[in-house]
Amino acid sequence: MTIGGKKAPEAFSVLELLSKGGLRLPQMTTTERNAFAVSGNVLANGLTIFNKTTSCVEYWNGSRWVSLCEGTSQITISPAVCLNVAADGTGCDQTFSIDDVDCPNGPFTFSIVAGNEYGSLYDIDLANGKFNIGFNENTSVNTRSILVRVTSTCNNSYKDFLFSQKGVECSSYAVPTISPSAANLTLCVGGGVYLSVPFNTSNLDKVIWTRNGIEVARGVSYYVATQKGKYNVSMGAIGCNTNTANERNITESSTTAAAAITIITTNNGIICGTNSVKLTALGTTSNVLWFHNGVQEKSGAAITLDATGDVGEWFAVINEGNCFSKASNIVTVSKSTSADQIILNPNNVLVNGQPLTSFNAFCQGGSLDLTVANKTDGITYTWYNGNDIIRVNPFIIPASQTKISLRMVATDNSGALCPAEVSVLEKDILTGNAPGQPNITGNAILCDGTTDLTLVPQTAGTYTYTWYKDNVKMSETTATIRVSTPGAVYNGTVTNATGCTSTMAVKAISANVSSLPVLSWQSRPDTATFGATVTLQTAIEFGPAISYTWTADNGAVIIGSGASVSVRLPASGSEGLRVNIKVTAENNCGRSTSLEHFITMGNACPTPVLTAQSDITQSVAAGSSVQVSISVSGGVSPAYQWYSSGTSGTTGNAISGANNSSYSYSPSTAGTSYLYCIVTNGCSGNLQATSPVFTVVTQANPATLPAGSGTFGGKSCFDIAESNDGGTCGTLSARGGGRANFNLAATNTQTYTFTPSGTVSKVRFSYVESLGGSIVRSITNNGNETSLNVSGPVTATVVYKNTLSSGSGRQGDAYGRSATNALSVDLYVIYNNNANGTGTDVQVKLTAKIQDCSCCGAYISPNVWREFMCYNLGADESLDPTKPALGLVGDYYQWGNKTPAASYRNLGSVANWDRNYVKMYLAWGGYWTKPVVDPCPEGYRIPGSWEWDGISKNNTVTSVGNVSNGIGNSGYLIGSSLMLPNGGHRSITNGYADFMFKSFYWSRVSDQGSSGAAVSFRDASSIGNSSMATGGNIRCISEY
């Protein structure tokens, strides 16, 4: 039926209200509602009332009244929410506790649904339902609110709590007038609009510039607008003492403005006495406007300033039609109280020995020797390329420049005299005239105290030669010089007939002096049996040697090279035959005299002596492998045969094909195996020896066991930092500080900690290697693997093999391995899931990687270290990931999307930005498995909010870089090996890059509405919800 009209109801309608008025619901207080007899009556389900006590619509869901204003939960908060937080952020420092009759034991989740830019949550205790809230300072007159959502994990019901903060109270200040006076102004593409108030404005420190009501600058007399919007000034606080006549509406034009220019000033911008200061615009001579303290005042390619009124900040702008370029660099002009200036003779300011003022052009890529003759004590002489200080001499003319302004400024250290300057401006840089870089030949080691160095030009011609020792110019001008200083660094340039000078060649002299090498015997046998193989070793004085040369006569064969070699002696001959072994060594100073030794041969056949070279007892998981090995002394053409046995005796069976000094054993089932080797000499008598018996204890492959719970953590990524210099692995220079050297116990001996979830029993440890027998030397359980009722941490000590790193002339097993082909070992903790040992064996796995590539990661709990990717998704991976840079910011993603919404390459507004963007709340996986729309590569995923929380709580967080240098030039170092650049976030309104002084990284969880959880680092880390339409960065975490 219908009420309020004659229209027939729709087919799907039972009742239609056609009146223009509203529908008034039954009005009840909470007391009256509670007395309402609806419990147990299924016909009451869906009954709806208006609660006069809470001023909210409520409905009966069959078990309780549900408020439509605050969520679906019966959660209560204590104490009451803060509704009058002071503008400075104080007055709400109490801890809030949550109770929920439907979920009395929690845990709860907390998020900011709205107002996350006004404050953050901290000291969050999910299990006990406690949190604190901190407000940022409110610098406006407007009241601000933060809406906190508390969710019960028992039933996913939630309730919202509104906290509010007062605005500031206005004090009365006179409001200055904004120039220019036009209410509507135009902003050209790539340009700026120049707004100013009088430089002498009273209470200038109270001036606040706003764009669309948001603060953009404070305490300055001018502001350069590079975005469209409505601009104004407030005094004291945003919204206070605002004059509507001051509003300037800046709109965008499609016309492109000229590029910004560079300006330079003479004499460091100091007006001295009656002297003047000249400001020059580089690269252009027309349409130049000069702004003084933000106000347009002069025009022309160069201006001269000489009055007290000229003091202040100056910059230049190119004006073409209605378009103004962005501002040049700013120079500060001041007036000295001194009337006297430094006396500087231009003929003493020299470039390559000639007066600077005599140069009309320079050579591209050429070298400039910058000197000042007849210097005066107490004066500092500084050279500039334009405005950039030149800090090295000789100075190489940059290939990127086509003109150069070369300046030398003399400054009085006491300040009594004004600076003086000699310069040449905007001189052409000629191409193709500078000679190529020469080469310095000669020995880098002083032999008997001296060495000769020769400067060799790249091409033949007529040259003059200039030498430097430790960056100080030498008097020598010949092509060859004799040097005698250990540890010195020599440089040299050549200058051709046109006056162009090459870049510098360099030769570093070793700090160690040397002489011809002298050899002596360290180990050598005097007698041997025919067919035997012996080893000889030398010692060297004045080493190390570049090479060794070994020879042997009478059919003996040299095996190897270097300071020690093996010699395979002749198989037969006359008793008493003498074999002559000779060796010489060569170092940087030359070749040694020959060292020789005679070995007398005999026919007696010795008994071999065998020594175990691997651990006598080893443990391994089924499907993995161990290596057993021996060494032989007294061997003559030895033959090897390995045996396996079911007992510890030597009555086993021969293993087919196991005929070397080592054997790789791969057991397939659990149990204990025994291995030994018999070696037979190949001489008359065929004497034999049997090795010690090796015991291999094989455990069942833990990968076949069910997965358990608890945490198992320790260092899980090692970078040996020996090769792979650059690319996604990072540079060796950046990785060197975190190098994992397995030759050191600090690296090869690691502790791993298992913390059970609840009470368990019989905790053991095992491992499976990706390259059997090459990674782990031993694993030791530091607890008792038979213990019952285990509820505390249990540790294991893993000793890695030192052969993973290079050393002692060998290449390490992990050398050259990237993150994609890293060596890895799966470490397992195995335990019985019943405290009394009668349950089921289960396992928890941790994978440790050993690679020659950067490892980035941090602790997500006190004992769990997790690997992260070293770069944000979309970042420039050619950059050093430890040093903040714009290119490290990478792409911005809206929550739940696989493809990026914006890039660091464009920080402005994004066309067609979807401000209403929403994804299903499990789009990125929530607390469960990685979904297909997760943008992280294979093996990685987006971190959870709990992992970001662990990052901030279990690592030292250090600010790096400089926030004032703009987006990407600052960040936060997490621990010692994870740097997160500050990329701010993309505004939900138009995708514009905002809050660039802090970081913003998505997590994989969201509330069940339109917000995703993110972590932000600024003065401290905070985790809260932001609109899914926000653009945030992603740093992927390893899945394992």
Summary of the structure (lengths in Angstrom):
residues: 1040
radius of gyration: 39.9
end to end distance: 62.5
largest distance: 132.9
contacts: 3308
relative contact order: 0.05
helix: 6%
strand: 44%
